[in-house]
Amino acid sequence: MRRKFFTLFALLWTIVAIADVPFVYTVENTGVGCTAPPLPSVNDLPSIVRLPDPFAWSDGHGRITSFDDWKCRRSEIKAEIEHYEIGVKPNRPANISATYSGNILTVTVIENEKTVTLKSNVVMPTAGTGPFPVIIGMNSPTGSLSSSIFSSCIQIPFMHDQVATYNMSGTKDLNSPFYQMYPELSQAGDYCAWSWGVSRLIDGIELVQQQLNADLKHIGVTGCSYAGKMALFAGAFDERIALTIAQESGGGGTASWRISETLGSVEKISSTNYSWFMPALRDNFNGKVEKLPYDHHELLSMIAPRALLALGNDGWTWMADESGYIACMAAREVWKLMGVEDRFGFDFTGGHNHCSAAQSQVAAVTSFVDRFLCGNNDINTNILTSPYQNVNYQFWISDWANVTEPDVALEKVWLEAESVDCVTIGSDFAVKEDPNASNGKYVTAKDNLNSLDAAPGVQGLITIPFTVNKHRDFHVYFRLNCPAGSEDSFWVQIDNGPFVAYDGLNTNGEWQWTHIVSQALLAGPHKINIGYRENGAKLDKICITNDPANQLPTGMGESETGCVSIPKYFIFDFETGNITGWTKQNPGRGIDITQEDKYSGEYALKMVNGTGTSAWSIQAFTPPVEVVSGHAYNVSFWIRAVGGGGKGRISTTGSGQLGNQYWADFTVGDTWQQVAYKNLTATGNTVQLAFDMGYIANKTYYIDDIEFKDISVDPQPTVIIPDIEISDIKMFSPAPGVLNVMAPENSKVKITDIIGRTIGTYSVQTYSLELSLYTGTYIVSIENKNRTWTQKVLVK
């Protein structure tokens, strides 16, 4: 059925001959008159696990049906990227002038009584009569590529600091000319400012076209690394650019935000530079990347039907080239449907320095320049070079592209609803016995409890963590006993998705397997929440499988296999004698374990910086550590700097985050000392701790006993409380569902359940506080005079 749908969809486009698909346009944005798309708040955005459909209208009313529709669909993507990621790129100002004299191009832009002046030293071709194609290099005449490749082009650098100052620290320079001209865009990202600046440079080129002898139909842009992203945004946001060459642009460039979240120590929403992007991107989508209504395959596709060449560097982990490859394969579907797929190519060949192109990449650039800037249409530009042929890119696009996913290993996860090892059962549920149930037990809501209109609170939820090993569509089955139509429904939530009511599960009083839902799941940890809805429905067992046959399990199923305990505590003490799973970034003069010095045990981590003097000069990333989103963590480690005078910084990377991206810098002396960070809130499922130890040149560090502790699950009592004696604090449950707290006046009391969810906060006014709670175990924290006392308590 899917294949027929896509075949029909493709046929709708055949009314446009390939010869009629333009190579370039004469205006900056052909979609100026298109209707703006809806731009919902983050809470109102749907969760989309896979890459969104680039052909689907933003308001959900269907897909575009012709090439003519692409103009407005592209405009929708542009508006979404501006709104959620970089800020709104201002339109062309009315007051622009340009001069060309002495090989210097000067463009003057006046808006809001402010001026931006762009000056570029122009390199003219030494042969030929013109008009000449133009290449605009980010901060140099030809970016990081050899000028000889562009010898037949006018070479014009875009000096980005003339618009917005380049900054690696994440602190935006609001004194830059762009932000002075547009103070209302103070929260925009520099890629908004820089793409605007490239467009203004092109405006100037148009104004002095005759003096330059420039061919305006053949303008290209190129850049590498952060400037590769700059070239990519410039090409996507200005349709007068015929060829975009994005070299090693990595995360925030060719790489997909979604896919990068599934990889290791790569540039992600949590770890990119927030002078380049809007801070709102991090605030709204860190840990919730599936809520983005677009992804960067659509940023790439905004360039279609114009030409794009993406270059990578396999082996440079941070750039997430596997993610870039998948995004490129997704974007290529747009060029394919237009019948011009040879206008889009990529080469991810590695084995060379950053921003130093491999031989095959030089050949690819030469081919694209010869064809799309110099007009030689006989050149072959079908270039798709990568080491990722076995990567399952099809998973990410199979919802909307005509592709077949490769076979993967069959997985079946079996979960007992009443498992005591890892399942959190809310106090509104009871575990009962039945010889016909698996394990002889099942779970059901307590008498007279219903929650028809909305999912119940935490007391009415069963929370089960599980893990799958491959990206795939999974099917969820429940083994149920539902006696009647008024006793046959549950609320179900997977990960951070919405709660969905599943009704009509009547099994006529018999134990039966029932299909609940099918959903795409990424490899890694997940969580299912099951809430009661109608009293009397009984839950025995869950099966989650990627079996494409989608057949109901039989009998009592198999033994429990997929339950994973909620992580509470993790330590890296290096006593395994290796650092398997660690990532070395900019490894200085060495990163390895050693027996030379240690805080405890036999081994410690040794990091030796070279001559670098930035935090990133030498970095070591821990393997991924599982965390629970929303929980609070304490992180500590022991460290020594040989000779003293050491300095470092800790940050988190991976698919999640603890606290802010960067924690405070610390100094370290010649004796072992402990560095500790407390109450760090987790987002996502896993995090990695990054030791950034490159500030001091030629410095050696030893690091040992790195601890992660989930204090939401297993808080440590703080008993040193000046002015509060332990005897002053008492808690007891005098009756079912009642908790009495006795504490000094003006104390603040916080109640959480055992997995860290807040039940309520209260104030003690007259020494005694009586609370009504469901039966269960709680964490009670009492704060008085900036000191806190914490204890577990059982409400009977």
N, C-alpha and C positions, 0 to 999 in steps of 0.2 A: 504493500500500500504506500509506504514512504517513497519507494522508487518511482511509482507512477506519479505521485504528487510533485516530486522534483522535476521529473521529465516534463510534465505539463507546465510547471513554472518556467522552465528554461525555454520552452517553445513560445511562451508569451513575449520573450525578448527578441525573437528572431526577426521581428519586423524592422529592427535597426540593423543595417548592414555594417560590417566592421569598418568599412571606409568612412562611415558617417560618425564614428566615435571620435571625438576631438582628441588631439594630442595635448592641447593646452587651451586656456581661455584668455580673453582680453580684459577680464575684470577680476578683482580680488576675491569676490564672493558671489557666485551666480545665484545663491539662494536668498538674497536680501529680501525678496518679497514673499517668502514662504511663511506659512503659519508657524508660530512658535510652538514647540512641544510642551506637554505638561512637565513640570519639574517638581515632583512631590517632595515633601520632607522625608528624611531618611527613614523614619518610622513607618511611613506609608509606602515605601518602595518594596516590591516583592523580592524574595530571595531567589537568586538564579545561580545554581551551582556551576553550570557549564558556561561557556562563552555565549553571550547574548547574540541573537540573530541580527546581523547587520541589515537585513532586508525588511525587518518588521517595523511598522510605524510605532512611534513611541506611545501613542494612546491606546494601543492594543487592538485597533480595528482591522488588522490584517497585514499583508505584506505588499510591497510595491510590485507593480505588474509590468512596468516598462522602463526603458532606459531614461525616458523623460522624467520619471518619478525620482530618479536618483538625486537630482538637484536638491529637492526638498528633503529627502531622507538624509542626505549628507548634512544639510543645514540643521536637522534635528540632532545628529551626533555632535556637531560643533557646539550647539547650545548646551548639551549635557556635559561635555568636557569642560566648557567654560564655567558652568554653574557649579559643578561638583569638584573640579580639580585645579584649574589655573586662574580663573577669573575671566570676566568678559573683556575680550579684545576690543578696544575702541575703534570706531569707524574712522575712515580717512578724514583728517581735518581739512577744512576749506583752504587754509593758508599754508601752502607749501611752495617753496621755491628751491631752485638748484642752479649751481654753476659748475662748469668743468674747465679748469685752467691749470696748466703746468702739471698734468697727470694727477691732479687732486680733484676729486668729486666732493662737493659740499652741498648737503641737503639741509635746509632750514625749515623747521616745522614750528608753527606758532598756534597755540590753542590755550584758551583760558588764561590769556595774558602771560603765558609761560612759553619758553623756547627750548626746543631740542635741536641740537646741531650735530649732524653726522658728517664726519670727514673720513674719506677713504683714499689711500694711495693706490692708484689704478695702474695695473700692468697690462699694456696693450700687446697683442700678437705681433711678432716680428715679421710675419709673412702674410700675404693675402691682401685682398682689397675690401673685404667686408661686404655687407654688414656682418659683424662678428657675433657669435653666441657669447653669453655672459655666464660666468660662474661666480657665485658669491660664497666665499669661505667664511666660516664663523671664526672671527678674530685673527684670521690670516688670509691671504689671497685665495688659497685653495684648501683651507682647513688643514688636516694632517696628511693629506695626500700629495704626492709629488706634483710639482707645478708642470712638469713635462707632459703629464697626461692631458693637461688643459692648455697646451701651447697654442692651440688655434682659437682660444677663448679670451675675451676680456676678463681679467681677473680682478675682482673687487672685494676687499675684505669688509665684513660687517663688524665694526669694533663695538662689542656689546656694552662695554662700560660707559659708552657715550649715551646709553639709554638707561641701563640699570647695572649697578656695580656687581660683578661676579663675587660670590662669597660662598666658601665651603662650610662656614660655621653654622648656617641655618638662620642667621640674623640678617634680615633684609635692611638695605640702606635706603631709608625713606627720603634721604636727601638727594637721591639720584634724580636726574631730570624727568624721567617718566613719572615717578611718584609725586614730584612737585607739580607736574602738569595735570595729573589725575589723582589728587589726594583722596578721592572717594574709593580708589583702588588700592588702598594701603594693605588690604588683606589678600590682594591678588598675588599670584606667583610670578617669579621673574620670567617664566616661559611665556606668560601673557605679554609682558613688557617687551621681551626680545622678539617674539613673532611680530608684534606691532612694529618694532623698529626695522625689521627686515622688509616689511611691506612699505614703510616710508622710504627706505633706501631704493626700492623698486620704483616708487613714485618719482623719486629724483632721477633715476635712470631714464624713465619715460620722458621727463621734461628736457633732458639734454641728449636725447637719443641721437640727434643729427651730429652733435659734436663728438659723441662717443663712437658713432658709426655702429650702433648696437642693434642686434636682431632681437626684438622684444618677444618673438615667438619661441625663442630658445634660451631661456634663463634657467640656470640650475643653482642648487644650494648644496653645501657639503660641510660636515663637521664631525668631530670624533668625541666620544665619551659624553660629558655633560653638553658639549657643543654638538654632538651627534643628536641628542635629544632636541637641541635648539634648531638644528636643520630640519628635523622631523616635524616639529610643531610649525615651523615656518612654511614647509611644503604643504602640510595639511591645511593650513589656515589661509593660504594665498594661492588661488587657482591660476595665477599668471606664471607660476613656477612650473616649468615643463619637466624637470628632472630633480628628484630629491635623492641624495646619497647620505644615508644615516649610518655612520661608522661606529661600531661598538657602543651603541647608545644604551644598552642594558635596561635595568629597571627604570620605569618612568619613560622609557623610549619604546623600542620594539617589543620588549617583554610585556607579557600580560600580568596585571596585578593579581588576578585570580590564580593563575598557574604558579607564579612565583611563591605564593603562600604555601604551596605543596612541596617546595624545594628546601634546600638547606640555608646556608649563610649567603643569601643573595639580597640585592636591594629590593626592599618591599615598602609597602605603605608605612610600616612602622619604622623604617630605617632610612628613608630617603631624606633629601635636604629640603627643609621647609622655608627657605627663602626662594627656592625654585618653584615650589608648589604651594597652593593655599593651605594654611594650617587646618582648614575645615576638612580637607581630604583625610588627614590623620584623625582628627577629632570624630568624624562621622563614620569612617570606614575601617579604621584599624580594628582587626578582629571581626569585622563584619563585611569583608570584601565582597561576599556574595550579594550584598545589597546594591552594589554599583549597577546602574541601569545600562552601562556600556562597559567596554574594556578596550585595551590598546590595539587589538586587531581592528577595531573600528577607527581608531586614530589613524592607523596605516591605511585603511580603506578609504578615508576621506580624500586621499591623493588620487584614487581611481577616477577616471581612466588614464590619468597622467602617469608618468614613469617613476618608479621607486626601486632603488637598490639598497638592500640592508646588508651590512657587513658585521660579522661577529668575530669572536676570538675564543674558540672552545678551549677550556682549561682555566680560564679566568673566572673563578666561581662567582664572584660578586656580580658579574654582568648577567647571570641567569640566561645564558644563551639557549638552553633547552626550552625555557619559557618563550624566548624570542622566536625560536623555530616554530613552535606550535602556533603562536600568534600570527606568524607569517603565513603558515599553511592555511589558517583560518581566513586571513585577509585575502589571500590569493583566490578564494572562491568568488570574491566580488569581481576581480579582473576576468576570471574564467567565464562568469555569466555574461559579461560584456563582450566576450570573444577576443579579448586583448591580453591574455595572460602572459604573453611575452614582454609586456611592459613592466612586469614586476619580477624581480629576482632577488636572490640572497646567496651569500657565501659566508658560512660560519667556520671556515678553516682556522685552526689554532696553531700553536707552536711558534708564535712570534710575540714581540713586545707589544704592550698596549699602544694602540694608535700607530702601529707600524704594520702596514698591510702585507699579507702573504702574497706570493707570486700569483696564485690563482685569483686573488682579489684585485690585484693590479690589472690583470687581464679582464676581469669582469667590469671594473670601472671603465677601462678603455673602451670596451664594447658598448656600454650604456652611453658614454659620452659621444662616441662616434655616431651612434644612431639617433639619440634623442636631443643632442645639442648641435651636432654637425650635420644631421639630416641624411645619413647613409642608411637607408632602410633595408639594405641587403645584409646587414650585420645580424648574426644570431644572438639574441638576448634571452634565450630560454636557459637561464642559469639558476639552478637549485642545488647548491653545494652545501652539504652538512654531514656531520658524523651521527646524525640522529634518526637514521632511516628506520630504526626499530622502535622509536618512541610512538606511543599510541596517541597521536594527535586527533585521531578520529573520535575518540571519546568526547572531546571538548566541543565538537561541532556537529555531532550526529543528530541533534535535535532539528537542525535546519539545513544541513548539507547532504548531498547524495553520496555518502561514504559508508563503508562497511567496516565495523570495528574488528580488529584481529582477535583471535581466540585468546582467552586468558584462563588461568587455572580456576576450577570450580571452588567456590567458598561457601561454607554453611556455618553460620554462627547459631548455636543453641543456648538459650538463656532460660534459667528457672526464675519465675517471678518472685519466689519466696527465698531466693538464695541469700544466705546470711553473710557471705564473704564480701560481696561488693554491691549488693542492691540496697538502696535506701528506701524503706517502706514508711510512708507517712502514717501518723497515728490514727488517721481515719480508716485505715485498712486493718483487717484481721487475717491472720494466717490460719487456715483450717485444714482438716485432714479428710482425705477421700482415697480409698484404695485404687480407684480408677484414674486418679490423677498421677502424673509423672512425679516420682519421688514421694508419692502418697500425700502431697500437700498442694494447696492452691491459695490464692489471695482474692478477697472480696471486700467490698466496702462494709463498714459496720451498719447495723440496722438503721433504717429510716433516713439514710443519707442519699440525697440526689443533688445534682448540679447540672441542670438542663441547659441553662443559658450561657454559661461560661465555665471554663476549666476551674476546678477548685484551687485553693491555696496549697501551700507546700504540704500541709497535713494530709491532703487528699491525693498525693502523687506517689507513684512508684518510679524511682529514678535508677536506670540501669546503664552503666557505661559499657561500651564494647568497641572492638577494633576490627577493621577490614584491611586487607593487604593490597588491593588493587582498585584503581578508579573503575567504576562500573555502575550500571543500573542494578539496584538490589530490590528484592521483594521481601516484604515483612508479613509474616503469618502469626496469628495468635491461636493457641489451643484454648478454646472457650467452652463454658457450659452456661448457656443463657436460657432460662426456663420459658420465657414468654416475651412478647413484643414490648412489654413495658419494663423489661429487665435485660436489655440486650444492647447496651451502648457504652463506649468509653471515649474519653478525650485522649488524643495522642499528639505528642510533639517530638520531632526529631531535631537534635541539635538546637539551634536558636531559631528555628522556623516557628510558624504560628501553631497554636493548638487547633486541631481539627476534630470535630465530633464524628465518630463512626457509629452509626445507628443501623438498625435492621440486622443485627448479628444473631438473631434467634436460632438456637440449636435444638429447641424442643426438649430441653432438659438433659441432653446428651453431650458428652465431650466430643468436640469436633474441631478440626483445623479450619480457619477462615482467613482468606487473603484480606489484609488490611490496606496496604498501600505499596506502591512501587516508587522508588526515588533514586536519583543518582547520588552516589556517595563517593567521596574521595578517599584514597588510601590513608589510613591513620585512625586516631581515636574519635569516637562519636558517643552520643548519649541519646537515650530514648526516655521520655517522660510519659507515663500512662496515668491518667486521672480517672476517678470514678465519674459516671454521669447518671446512670440509673441503678438504683439499689437492686441487688440480686444477681448482677452479672458476675461470673466467676472467671478468673484468669489463671491458667496453669503454666503455660510455657510459651516462649517466643522463638521463632526461627527467622533468621535473616540470611538470604542467599542471593547470589548473582546468577543462579541457574536460569538461563534464558527460556527454558521450557515453562517456567512459571507454573509448576505443578504443586498441588497441596501436599504437604508432608503426610505421613500415615502413622497410625498408632500413637505411641507416646514420644515419637521422635528419637533422637540420639542423646547421648550424655552431654551435659553442659560443657561447652567448649570456649565460648567467647567472652565470658565475664571477666572484666579487669577491675582490680581494686582501685578506688580513688586514691591518687597519690597523696602522701602526707609528708614524706621525708626523703631526701636524696643527698648523697655525698659523693664527691670525687676525692678519693684519698690516694689514687695512683698506685695502690698496692697490687693491682693486677700486673704491674710491670710493663705497661704499654699505655699509649694514649689513642687507641683505636677509636675512631669516630670523631676525634677532634679535627678542627679545620685550622690550618695555618695560613694566615693572610699577611703578605709583606713580611716574610719570616726573618728579616734582619740577619743576624749571624747564627741564629739557631733557636728552635723550639723543640724541646724533647723532655722526657723524664730523666731523672738523675738520682744517684745515691750520694752525691757530693754533700748535700745539705737537705734537711727536711725538718718539718715541725714535729711530726710523729711518724711512726712506722718506718718503712725502708726507703720509700721513694717520694719525690716531690717533682713538680713541674719546673723546668728551667727555661727562662726566656732571656735571650741576649740581644739587645738592640744594636743596630749598626750606627751609622752616622746621622740617621734621620732625627728630626726634632719636632714632629707632629705626633699626636696621639696614635695615628694610624700607621706610623713607621714600622711597628711590629704588633701583630694581633694574634691572639689565640682564642678560638671559639670552642666552648664545650660542645659535646654531643647534645642533641635535643633532650630536654627534660619535660616530662608531662606536667601540665598544670591544669587547674580548673578555673575557667573564666569566672571572674568576680571574686575569687578567693584572695585573701591577703597572705603574703609570704614574707618571711625573713630570710635574707641571704647574707652569708658571711664567708670569709676565707682568711687564712694566715699567709703573711707575705714578708719577705725580707729583701732589701736592696744592698748588694755588696758595696761596701764603702759608704753607705748612706746616700742622702741627697736624691733619692728616687722619687718619681712622680708617675701616677697612672690615672686612668679613668676606666670606669666600668659602664658598659652599655648592654642592652639586650637586643638580640636579633632572633631569627627563626620565624615560625608562622604566628607567634604570639608575642606578648610583651609583658614585662613586669614594671609597673610604675611608668615613668617617663622613659623616652628612648635613651637618653644619657643621664647617668647619675652624677653626683658631684665628683670633681677631681679629688684625689687624695695624695698625700705625701707619705713616704715610707723611709725608715732609717735602716741602720745596719743590723738591728736585732729583730727577731720575729715579732710581729704585731698582728692583731686581728682587726680587719676592716669589716664592718657590719652595716647593713641597710635593712630597715624594718618597715613593715606595713606597706608592702608594695603590692598594688592590686594587679591581678593577672587578667590579660585578655588573650583569647585564642586558646589553642590546645597544647602547644609546646613552645618553649622558649630556649634560647641558647644564651649563655653568658659570654660576653666578649671582653677579654682582657686587652685593653688598648694601652700598651706600655712603651710607646715610642717617644715620649716627650724629651727624655734625657739621652743624648748620644752616648754610645759605648757603655751602657749600663746593663748589669746583670741582675736578674730577679729570680728568687725562688718562691713558689706558691704551693700551698698545701691545704688539705682538708676544706674543700669548698662545699658548703652546706646550703641546701634549699629546704626550707621548712614551711609547710602549709599551716599557718597558725589559725586559719578559719576552722580546720578540722581538729587540730590537736594543739590548741593554744597552751602556752606555758604560763602557769600562775606567776604573777608578780607579787611577791609578799613583802617587799620593802616599801612600805607606805607610811611616810611620816604623817603624824597626826591621825592615822587610822590604824587601830590595832586589829589584828585578825579576829580577836574576840568580839569586836564591834560589829562584825558582819556575820549574819546568820541567814540561812535559807532553809526552808522546809516546806513539804507538801502536806498540809493538814487534812486535805480531802481530795478526792479525785478531781483532776483538772484545775487545782488551785496551787499557786506558788506564793509563799510569803517571803519577802525580801526585807531584812532588817539591816539598815545602814545609816551612817550619820546623815543629818539633814543636808540638803542641797547636793546630795550625791546624784549622779546620772547613771541610770541603769539601762544597759543594752542587752536585749535577748536575741540570740541567733539560734538556728537549728544546727545540727551537727555537720552539715555541709556548707555552712557559712551564710545562709540566707537570713536576712534580718526579719525578725518577727515584730519587733517594736522597740522604741526607746521611751524611757520614762524618767521622771524626777521624783526623788524621795523628799517629801515635804515635812513629815513628822515622824521620822525614824522608821516607820513601817510602811511597806507597799504590798498590796495584795493584787495578784494578777490571775486572770483566768486563761488557762492554756490547755491545749489538747495533751493527752497522755504522750509522753516521750522524753527523750534526752535533749537538753538544751545547754548552750554555753551562755553564762551570765557574766557580763563585764560591768564592774562598778567603778566609776571614776569620781574622784574627789581631790581637789587641790592639785590637779595635773598629775595625779598618780592613779594607777589602774590596778584593780584586783580582779582576777578571772577564775571561774570555777565551772566545772560541769555539774549539772544537777538533773536528777530524774524526777519528773512529774508523774505521779502514780495515776 
